[in-house]
Amino acid sequence: MFRKTALIVLAGCMSVATGEKAWAKADSTGTVKFDYDIRLGAFLDNGEYNSNYKAPQTLSGAYVTPAVGLRFGGGHRIMTGISFLQQFGQKPFGETPDFLAYYNYTGRVFNGFGGLLPRAEMKGYYSRALFSDSVGYFKHTLAGALLQWEGERGGIEAFFDWNSEDIKTGKESFMAGLAGRLNLGRRGLFNVGLAGYMYHYRIGDKAVSAGEAPNFLVDNVMYHVYGGIDLGGITALDVLSLDVGIVGSLSRGRIEVGNAGGWTPRAGFHARFNLEWHGWGIEDTFFAGKGLMPLWDVYGSQVYWGDAFYNAPVYNRTDLYWSKTLAERLSIRAALVFHQTAGGLDFCQQASLLVHLWK
C-alpha cells in the first residue's frame, strides 16, 4: 500500500512538471507560474560509542522531498508533494512516506508557511541540546505553521508542529517554539539570541495500564539563551565566532509517579566556538551543569529531541570538518566528531550530501 501511494504521488509530480504550460494560466491578480522545490539528501553517522549516555549505532540513509505547485499574486504559492526516507540496508518503501501540502507567502521581511511543509525551511540556530543530529536525518516534515521575520539587525522565527495523533491508543504529541537573534554594534559583530520550545507528549491511558510508562501525559520545555561575537566578516577567515550562554529544561509528568511528578528544572553553561577557512573548520561545543533530561530513563527520545550526551554533567563535543557548497545547489559535509565526558572519549564519523533544486 505504501509503495503504491509513493509511486502515485511521484508520478503525479512528474506529470505536473511536464505539463507546466498546459495548466499555468493567468488570473485577475497576475500570472500564475509553475513552481518546484526538490531536496535530495544522503547521510552517514557511524557512532563508535562506549558510553553510559549513548549506545553504539550507525545511522544511514537517503531521502527525497519533491514538491510542485503554483506561484501567484506576488509572493504567494501553494505546493504539494511527498517526503520519502529510505534507510540503507532496509527494504524499499519500508517507511511510511509523508505527504507535503502547504501554502507559503514571501514578502520583504516576512516569510510564512502553513500546512505540511519541509522542516528544512527552519533557519534558526538551535543547539544540539534542543535538536540532535538525528532529528535532521529522520524528521523532514513539519505539520503546522512556520513564521519568519528577517531584518537588517537579525531575525526571529516561530513554529508549531503537530507531530502525531492516534485515536485508537490516545497517543498525541505537538511542539511549539521559536528562535531569534539580534545583531548589535555598528558592524553587527556582537549578538544576543534565544531558542526554545515546549513539547507535549500524551502516551495514552492504555499504554499506562499496559505498563509501558508511569505517566500518560508528559511536558518538556527546552531553552537556550546566549550572547556572542562573530568576527568572520573582518578577518581572513570565513567563520570566526563564539557564543556563551545557558541551556536548560523543565520536565514534568502530569500525574505524580516516582520522580515523574511536578516540574524538574535543569540548566547548565553552554559555549560554542567555530572557526572555518576555505571549507575546513573546527566547531567545539562545551556544556557543564546537571543533566538536561531527568526522565530519559523512562521516555528517552520519545520526549527528548536533544542529544543524549547532554545527560552528562560535563560534556564537550569537537567537530573537525570539511564543508563545501557547489553551484549553489549541492552541499557536502564530512566530519570527525569527538565526544568527551567523564566516562572517556567517544568517536563518530559523519558525512552528508544535499542537493536542493528550486524555481
GUVEXVEX-460175 format. One record per residue (C-alpha): residue number from 1; y, z, x. Coordinates in steps of 0.25 Angstrom, whole numbers. Each point is the difference from the previous one (the first is absolute). Layout:
BEGIN
+-----+-------+-------+-------+
: num : north :    up :  east :
+-----+-------+-------+-------+
: NUM :     Y :     Z :     X :
...
+-----+-------+-------+-------+
END
This chain:
BEGIN
+-----+-------+-------+-------+
: num : north :    up :  east :
+-----+-------+-------+-------+
:   1 :     0 :     0 :     0 :
:   2 :    10 :     4 :    11 :
:   3 :    -4 :   -13 :     8 :
:   4 :     3 :    -9 :   -12 :
:   5 :    13 :     7 :    -3 :
:   6 :     5 :    -1 :    14 :
:   7 :    -4 :   -15 :     1 :
:   8 :     7 :    -3 :   -14 :
:   9 :    13 :     7 :     5 :
:  10 :     0 :    -7 :    13 :
:  11 :    -3 :   -14 :    -6 :
:  12 :    12 :     3 :   -10 :
:  13 :     9 :     3 :    12 :
:  14 :    -4 :   -13 :     7 :
:  15 :     1 :    -8 :   -13 :
:  16 :    14 :     5 :    -3 :
:  17 :     5 :    -3 :    15 :
:  18 :    -5 :   -14 :    -1 :
:  19 :     7 :    -2 :   -14 :
:  20 :    14 :     5 :     4 :
:  21 :     7 :   -12 :    -5 :
:  22 :    -7 :     0 :   -13 :
:  23 :     4 :    14 :    -5 :
:  24 :    13 :     3 :     8 :
:  25 :    11 :    -3 :   -11 :
:  26 :    15 :     3 :    -2 :
:  27 :     5 :    10 :   -10 :
:  28 :    14 :     5 :    -4 :
:  29 :     2 :     9 :    12 :
:  30 :    -3 :   -10 :    10 :
:  31 :   -12 :    -7 :     7 :
:  32 :   -14 :     7 :     0 :
:  33 :    -6 :    -2 :    13 :
:  34 :   -15 :     2 :     5 :
:  35 :    -2 :    12 :     9 :
:  36 :   -11 :     6 :     8 :
:  37 :    -3 :    12 :     9 :
:  38 :   -13 :     0 :     8 :
:  39 :    -5 :    11 :     9 :
:  40 :   -13 :    -1 :     8 :
:  41 :    -3 :    12 :    10 :
:  42 :   -12 :     5 :     8 :
:  43 :    -2 :    13 :     7 :
:  44 :    -9 :     8 :     9 :
:  45 :     1 :    15 :     2 :
:  46 :   -11 :     6 :     9 :
:  47 :     1 :    15 :     0 :
:  48 :    -8 :     6 :    11 :
:  49 :     2 :    15 :    -4 :
:  50 :    -7 :    13 :     3 :
:  51 :     9 :     8 :    -8 :
:  52 :     0 :    11 :   -10 :
:  53 :    11 :    -8 :    -8 :
:  54 :    -5 :   -14 :    -1 :
:  55 :   -14 :    -6 :     1 :
:  56 :    -3 :   -12 :     8 :
:  57 :     1 :   -13 :    -7 :
:  58 :     3 :   -15 :     1 :
:  59 :     9 :    -6 :   -11 :
:  60 :     1 :   -15 :     0 :
:  61 :     2 :   -11 :   -10 :
:  62 :     9 :   -11 :    -5 :
:  63 :     9 :    -2 :   -12 :
:  64 :     8 :   -10 :    -7 :
:  65 :    11 :     1 :   -11 :
:  66 :     4 :   -13 :    -5 :
:  67 :    10 :    -1 :   -11 :
:  68 :     8 :   -11 :    -7 :
:  69 :    11 :     0 :   -10 :
:  70 :    13 :    -4 :    -5 :
:  71 :    14 :     2 :     6 :
:  72 :    12 :    -1 :   -10 :
:  73 :    14 :     5 :    -3 :
:  74 :     5 :     3 :    14 :
:  75 :    -9 :    11 :     5 :
:  76 :   -11 :     2 :   -11 :
:  77 :   -14 :    -4 :     2 :
:  78 :   -14 :     3 :    -7 :
:  79 :   -12 :     0 :     8 :
:  80 :   -15 :     0 :    -2 :
:  81 :   -12 :     0 :     9 :
:  82 :   -12 :     9 :     6 :
:  83 :    -2 :    10 :    11 :
:  84 :   -14 :    -1 :     6 :
:  85 :    -6 :     8 :    11 :
:  86 :   -13 :    -3 :     8 :
:  87 :    -5 :    10 :    10 :
:  88 :    -7 :    -6 :    11 :
:  89 :   -16 :     2 :     0 :
:  90 :     0 :     1 :   -15 :
:  91 :    -4 :    -9 :   -11 :
:  92 :    11 :   -10 :    -5 :
:  93 :     7 :     5 :   -13 :
:  94 :    -5 :    14 :     1 :
:  95 :    13 :     6 :    -3 :
:  96 :     8 :    -2 :   -13 :
:  97 :    12 :    -9 :     3 :
:  98 :    13 :     5 :    -5 :
:  99 :     9 :    -9 :   -10 :
: 100 :    14 :    -2 :     4 :
: 101 :    11 :    -3 :   -11 :
: 102 :    14 :     5 :     3 :
: 103 :    15 :    -3 :    -2 :
: 104 :    10 :     0 :    11 :
: 105 :    15 :     0 :     1 :
: 106 :     7 :    -2 :    13 :
: 107 :    15 :     2 :     1 :
: 108 :    10 :     2 :    11 :
: 109 :    -3 :    15 :     2 :
: 110 :   -11 :     3 :   -10 :
: 111 :   -15 :    -5 :    -1 :
: 112 :    -9 :     4 :   -11 :
: 113 :   -14 :    -2 :    -4 :
: 114 :    -8 :     4 :   -12 :
: 115 :   -15 :    -2 :    -4 :
: 116 :   -12 :    -2 :     9 :
: 117 :     6 :    -3 :    14 :
: 118 :    -3 :    -1 :    15 :
: 119 :     1 :    14 :     6 :
: 120 :     5 :    -8 :    13 :
: 121 :    14 :    -1 :    -7 :
: 122 :     2 :    15 :     3 :
: 123 :    10 :     0 :    12 :
: 124 :     3 :    15 :     2 :
: 125 :    -4 :     8 :    13 :
: 126 :   -12 :     9 :    -4 :
: 127 :    -6 :     9 :    10 :
: 128 :   -15 :    -1 :     1 :
: 129 :    -1 :    14 :    -5 :
: 130 :     4 :    -6 :   -13 :
: 131 :    -8 :   -13 :     1 :
: 132 :   -11 :    -2 :     9 :
: 133 :    -3 :   -14 :     7 :
: 134 :   -12 :    -1 :   -10 :
: 135 :    10 :    -1 :   -12 :
: 136 :     5 :   -13 :     6 :
: 137 :   -14 :    -5 :     2 :
: 138 :    -5 :     2 :   -14 :
: 139 :    11 :     3 :   -10 :
: 140 :     7 :   -13 :    -2 :
: 141 :     5 :     1 :   -14 :
: 142 :    11 :     9 :    -6 :
: 143 :    -1 :     1 :   -15 :
: 144 :    14 :     4 :    -6 :
: 145 :    13 :    -2 :     6 :
: 146 :     8 :    -1 :    13 :
: 147 :    15 :     0 :     1 :
: 148 :     7 :    -2 :    13 :
: 149 :    15 :     1 :     4 :
: 150 :     5 :    -5 :    14 :
: 151 :    14 :     1 :     5 :
: 152 :     7 :    -1 :    14 :
: 153 :    -3 :    14 :     3 :
: 154 :   -14 :     1 :    -4 :
: 155 :    -9 :     0 :   -13 :
: 156 :    -9 :     7 :   -10 :
: 157 :   -12 :    -3 :    -8 :
: 158 :    -7 :     7 :   -11 :
: 159 :   -14 :    -3 :    -6 :
: 160 :    -9 :     4 :   -11 :
: 161 :   -15 :    -4 :     2 :
: 162 :   -10 :     3 :   -11 :
: 163 :   -13 :     0 :     9 :
: 164 :   -11 :     1 :   -10 :
: 165 :    -5 :     4 :   -14 :
: 166 :   -14 :     2 :    -6 :
: 167 :     0 :     3 :   -15 :
: 168 :   -15 :     3 :     0 :
: 169 :     1 :    11 :    11 :
: 170 :    14 :     5 :    -1 :
: 171 :     4 :    -4 :    14 :
: 172 :    14 :    -5 :     3 :
: 173 :    10 :     0 :    11 :
: 174 :    14 :    -4 :     3 :
: 175 :    11 :     1 :    11 :
: 176 :    15 :     0 :    -1 :
: 177 :     8 :     0 :    13 :
: 178 :    12 :    -5 :     8 :
: 179 :     4 :    -3 :    14 :
: 180 :    15 :    -2 :     6 :
: 181 :     8 :    -1 :    13 :
: 182 :    14 :     1 :     3 :
: 183 :     6 :    -5 :    13 :
: 184 :    11 :     8 :     6 :
: 185 :    11 :    -3 :    10 :
: 186 :     8 :   -12 :     3 :
: 187 :   -12 :    -8 :     6 :
: 188 :   -10 :     7 :   -10 :
: 189 :    -7 :     5 :    12 :
: 190 :    -3 :    14 :    -7 :
: 191 :    -8 :     1 :   -13 :
: 192 :    -5 :    10 :   -10 :
: 193 :   -11 :    -3 :   -10 :
: 194 :   -10 :     6 :    -9 :
: 195 :   -13 :    -4 :    -7 :
: 196 :    -9 :     6 :   -10 :
: 197 :    -9 :    -1 :   -12 :
: 198 :    -7 :     9 :   -11 :
: 199 :   -14 :    -4 :    -2 :
: 200 :    -7 :     4 :   -13 :
: 201 :   -15 :     0 :    -1 :
: 202 :    -9 :     3 :   -12 :
: 203 :   -15 :     0 :     3 :
: 204 :    -4 :     3 :   -14 :
: 205 :    -6 :    12 :    -8 :
: 206 :   -14 :    -7 :     1 :
: 207 :     1 :     0 :    16 :
: 208 :     3 :    15 :     0 :
: 209 :   -11 :     3 :    -9 :
: 210 :   -10 :    -8 :     8 :
: 211 :     5 :     8 :    13 :
: 212 :     7 :   -12 :     7 :
: 213 :    13 :     8 :     1 :
: 214 :     5 :    14 :    -3 :
: 215 :    13 :    -5 :    -7 :
: 216 :     2 :   -12 :    -9 :
: 217 :    15 :    -1 :     3 :
: 218 :     6 :    -1 :    14 :
: 219 :    14 :    -3 :     5 :
: 220 :     5 :    -3 :    14 :
: 221 :    14 :    -2 :     5 :
: 222 :     2 :    -5 :    14 :
: 223 :    14 :    -1 :     6 :
: 224 :     6 :    -4 :    14 :
: 225 :    15 :     2 :     3 :
: 226 :     5 :    -4 :    14 :
: 227 :    12 :    -4 :     9 :
: 228 :    -1 :   -10 :    11 :
: 229 :     7 :   -10 :    10 :
: 230 :    -3 :   -15 :     2 :
: 231 :     5 :    -6 :    13 :
: 232 :    -8 :   -13 :    -1 :
: 233 :    13 :    -8 :    -3 :
: 234 :     8 :     4 :    12 :
: 235 :   -11 :     0 :    11 :
: 236 :    -9 :   -11 :     6 :
: 237 :   -12 :     6 :    -8 :
: 238 :    -4 :    -6 :   -14 :
: 239 :    -2 :    14 :    -5 :
: 240 :     4 :    14 :     5 :
: 241 :     0 :    11 :   -11 :
: 242 :    -2 :    14 :    -2 :
: 243 :    -1 :     8 :   -13 :
: 244 :    -3 :    15 :    -2 :
: 245 :    -1 :     8 :   -13 :
: 246 :    -9 :     8 :    -9 :
: 247 :   -12 :    -5 :    -8 :
: 248 :    -6 :     8 :   -11 :
: 249 :    -9 :     1 :   -12 :
: 250 :    -1 :     8 :   -13 :
: 251 :   -14 :     0 :    -6 :
: 252 :    -6 :     7 :   -12 :
: 253 :   -11 :     0 :   -10 :
: 254 :     4 :     2 :   -15 :
: 255 :   -11 :    11 :    -2 :
: 256 :    -2 :    11 :    10 :
: 257 :   -13 :    -1 :     6 :
: 258 :    -1 :     6 :    14 :
: 259 :    11 :    -6 :     9 :
: 260 :     3 :   -11 :   -10 :
: 261 :     9 :     8 :    -9 :
: 262 :    15 :    -1 :     1 :
: 263 :     9 :    -7 :    10 :
: 264 :    -4 :     0 :    15 :
: 265 :    12 :    -4 :     9 :
: 266 :    -3 :    -5 :    14 :
: 267 :    10 :    -6 :    10 :
: 268 :     2 :    -3 :    15 :
: 269 :     8 :    -7 :    10 :
: 270 :    -1 :   -15 :     1 :
: 271 :     6 :   -10 :    11 :
: 272 :    -2 :   -14 :     3 :
: 273 :     4 :    -8 :    12 :
: 274 :    -1 :   -15 :     1 :
: 275 :     2 :   -10 :    12 :
: 276 :    -2 :   -15 :     0 :
: 277 :     3 :   -11 :     9 :
: 278 :    -5 :   -15 :    -3 :
: 279 :   -10 :     5 :    -9 :
: 280 :    -6 :    10 :     9 :
: 281 :     2 :    14 :    -5 :
: 282 :    -3 :    15 :    -1 :
: 283 :     1 :     9 :   -12 :
: 284 :    -2 :    15 :     1 :
: 285 :     0 :     9 :   -12 :
: 286 :    -1 :    15 :     1 :
: 287 :    -3 :    11 :   -11 :
: 288 :     0 :    15 :     1 :
: 289 :    -2 :     9 :   -12 :
: 290 :   -10 :     5 :   -10 :
: 291 :   -10 :   -11 :    -4 :
: 292 :     7 :    -8 :   -11 :
: 293 :   -13 :    -2 :    -9 :
: 294 :    -5 :    14 :    -5 :
: 295 :    -9 :    -6 :   -10 :
: 296 :    -6 :   -10 :     9 :
: 297 :   -14 :     6 :     0 :
: 298 :    -1 :    -1 :   -15 :
: 299 :     7 :   -13 :    -4 :
: 300 :     2 :    -8 :    14 :
: 301 :     6 :   -13 :    -2 :
: 302 :     0 :     0 :   -15 :
: 303 :    12 :     9 :     0 :
: 304 :     6 :    -2 :    15 :
: 305 :     4 :   -14 :     4 :
: 306 :     5 :     4 :    14 :
: 307 :    -8 :     0 :    13 :
: 308 :   -10 :    11 :     0 :
: 309 :     4 :     4 :    15 :
: 310 :    12 :     7 :    -7 :
: 311 :    -9 :    11 :    -4 :
: 312 :     1 :     4 :    15 :
: 313 :    10 :    11 :     4 :
: 314 :     4 :    -9 :    12 :
: 315 :    -2 :   -15 :     0 :
: 316 :     5 :   -11 :     9 :
: 317 :    -2 :   -15 :    -2 :
: 318 :     3 :   -10 :    10 :
: 319 :    -1 :   -15 :    -3 :
: 320 :     0 :   -10 :    12 :
: 321 :     2 :   -14 :    -7 :
: 322 :     4 :   -14 :     1 :
: 323 :     6 :    -7 :   -12 :
: 324 :     5 :   -14 :    -3 :
: 325 :     6 :    -8 :   -11 :
: 326 :    -2 :   -15 :     1 :
: 327 :     8 :   -10 :    -8 :
: 328 :     5 :    11 :   -10 :
: 329 :   -13 :    -1 :    -7 :
: 330 :   -11 :     5 :     9 :
: 331 :     0 :    15 :     5 :
: 332 :   -11 :     5 :    10 :
: 333 :    -1 :    14 :     5 :
: 334 :   -11 :     7 :     9 :
: 335 :     1 :    14 :     4 :
: 336 :    -8 :    11 :     8 :
: 337 :     2 :    13 :    -8 :
: 338 :    -2 :    14 :     6 :
: 339 :    -1 :    12 :    -9 :
: 340 :     2 :    14 :     7 :
: 341 :    -3 :    13 :    -7 :
: 342 :    -4 :    14 :     6 :
: 343 :   -15 :    -5 :    -2 :
: 344 :     2 :   -11 :    10 :
: 345 :     4 :   -15 :     1 :
: 346 :    -5 :   -11 :   -10 :
: 347 :     1 :   -15 :     2 :
: 348 :     2 :   -11 :    -9 :
: 349 :     2 :   -15 :     1 :
: 350 :     8 :    -8 :   -10 :
: 351 :     3 :   -15 :    -3 :
: 352 :     7 :    -6 :   -11 :
: 353 :     4 :   -14 :    -4 :
: 354 :    10 :    -4 :   -12 :
: 355 :     4 :   -14 :    -5 :
: 356 :    11 :     0 :   -10 :
: 357 :     4 :   -13 :    -7 :
: 358 :    11 :     0 :   -11 :
: 359 :    10 :    -9 :    -6 :
+-----+-------+-------+-------+
END
